[in-house]
Structure formats: C-alpha cells, structure tokens
C-alpha cells in the first residue's frame, strides 16, 4: 500500500477515535478495470477476526466463491448497495491468490484511492477516505450516512461501558462503602463485591471486557505517583533464576516476622537491593540485573509478551478514584471519579520503560512451608505518563 496522505491519516485517526474497527485496501488501475483486488494480509486477518470469512479454509475455483450481499459503499449523501465477492481463482502449480471485489467499485473509487472496510452487525461498509471529507461529515450537525454509521457503532461498542458507569454511579451516590478487608487490595475488592463481581484468578478483564483499577486518591494528583498495569512473571525458560523463591533467597530481607522482598526496579537507578532493569532492544527483551557480580542478569521478560499482556488486560479500562475515611475504625471508600481509557499504544510501553515511567514491583514473601508467595511482579505506570500510554481518555464524575 502506498504512503497515506495527511488528509488520509487524519481521516483514519478520526474513524479510529470514534471506535471504528477497520482495515484498509488500495484498488489499482488494473484491478478496477478487471474487477479484481488482492485480499492483502491485513484484509484477510480483519475478515477472519470479525468472523466474516477465513481464506485459509476456502478452496480454489469460482464454484467456491463466497458472496456477501449486505455490503454498502458510503457516499456523502447515501449508501450505494453493493455486494462483496470473496474467492481464490484456480491456479496450476499453487493455491490461488486470495481475492476480493466490491460490486460498483469503479463508480465509487479512483485508482490508488485508500478504502476503509469496516464490519458492523455482519454487514460490510466501504469508506473512501481519499475522497470523502471525513472530518466535515463526522462534525456535521446534520445526520449523514457516515455519521449515522459511526453513531451506531459507538452506541454498540459503548453499551457495556454505559451500563457499568451507571452501576458505579448508583453505588457512589449511596455514600461511602465500608471496606470488607484490610490492605492495599481492599479498595478494589470492596467495589467489585458491591458490583457482584466474583473474585477469581483469571487474567481476563473484570467486567464484560472492561478492566477495573481502583485507587485511593491523594491530596494532590502529583502524589498519585503510580498506577498498576498488570502482573507478569518472567520467562523462566530464558532466565538464570527459575522461580520467585530463588529471587527471594538472593535479595530478600527480614522485617519483623517476615522474610520478604518488597522493592521497585526501574531502568534509571539501582534500588537498595542492587537491582535494575535493562531494555535490550536488539533481542526484544526486558532484563533484570543484580549488582552482585556472581549473579548479574537473573530474569528475563520478552517484550512481545509484555505488550500482549497490556493489550489483553487494558483494551478498555475504568481507573476509579476514591476518597478514603475512617468511620468507627473501619476504612470507607467514597468513589468519586473515573478515567475511562481504551486501546493502549504498545510501542509506548517500551519507550516508557526506557524512560523509567513504567517500573516493576517485586512483592515476594516466604510462606510457612519455606516457599515463596508472589503477588507480582507488578508493572506500574506513573500517573503523569498515563496519557502517553492511553491516548483515548474520557473523565466521568460519579457523585452528583
């Protein structure tokens, strides 16, 4: 695909900001003349992920062609009824190349225009981001076909977040909730219990695909230093140490009745245990290193695993702030506001680690059997860098 123009980049950004999930395709002059387009890897992947079509399972030949009748080409004033043909032509020595075609496309697009394809409710919509004034259409006070589609997509995509927001608002307006346990996790556990969310060990988001992260508000935002992202153990196969117990044995310390290792590691400075993180971009790894010469590098994370974990955990997140108070010796939480984020940028995760804005907490304690209980390692991001990792943000006030 050719390089996008500034207009096309702006159009693409506007559509994605409106939660339109899409893929791009570029018809050529030859393709428009012969009514044929290559179904590129991004197009094939999108159709498969959307449950529309899997080219890998399709046999060659026109007799195995799949036709999607519910297809529309979007103009400024209407929807052009089209249909999508999906097929592999028969080839002599190899599998036929995957093809796709939209009826009436030569009337709609010029050679080398960039077309956005999006699926909504099992129907495919084609949007010419080269010729349509996307910004004007989406900001119009009058309803138009593109704005109508985008609003429908938003309503569907936001239905769960609207439902959850209303539930939390109802709880918040009942007043402060008493903590049902003590400690750092009390704030989140209390809210999730009130919402009817059962506690489990799943790594999946908490509420119908939305992750909940509650935190105690400080007197000023500058004091709210870091927010939890996720827990992720090292890749033990690639690491010198093979368990949390080995880490505890090497760097732990005695505090009253507990032998533990509670510390923060970053790429900027060694901590009091002599530990520091190092980003090795050449092999795409995050390494933790000890100042002890007989130990050196001792655990490793693959950056691809960390980025995938970020996307899995935080595709959509409610960061819920609460004011705390003590009533009759019991901590209470008044949930006051929500920061709603979507779709983190994985490349920023790497940059923020390098800049020391994302850090790692070890929370390891020796158990009664001599083993190690590990609550982490937990990756955390500084509050000031949150907007760099999550550019899509909306703030809600909970108490009316």
Secondary structure, DSSP 8 states (H G I E B T S, - for coil): -----HHHHHHHHHHHHTT---EEEE--HHHHHHT-EE--HHHHHHHHHTTS--GGG--SSGGG-EEEEEEEEE-SS-EEEEEEEEEE---SSS---EEEEETTHHHH--TT-EEEEEEETTEEEEEETTTS-HHHHHH-SS--HHHHHHHHHHHHHTHHHHHHHHHHHHHHTT--EE-SS-STTHHHHHHHHHTT-------S-SBTTBEEEEEE--SSGGG--EEEEEE----TTTSSS-SHHHHHHHH-EEETTEEEEEEEE-SSS--TTSEEEEEETTTTEEEEEES-TTT-EEEEEEHHHHHHHHHHH-SEEEEEEEEEEEETTEEEEEEEEEEEEE---HHHHHHHHHTTSEEEEEEEEE-TTS-EEE---EEEEEGGGHHHH--EEEEEE---
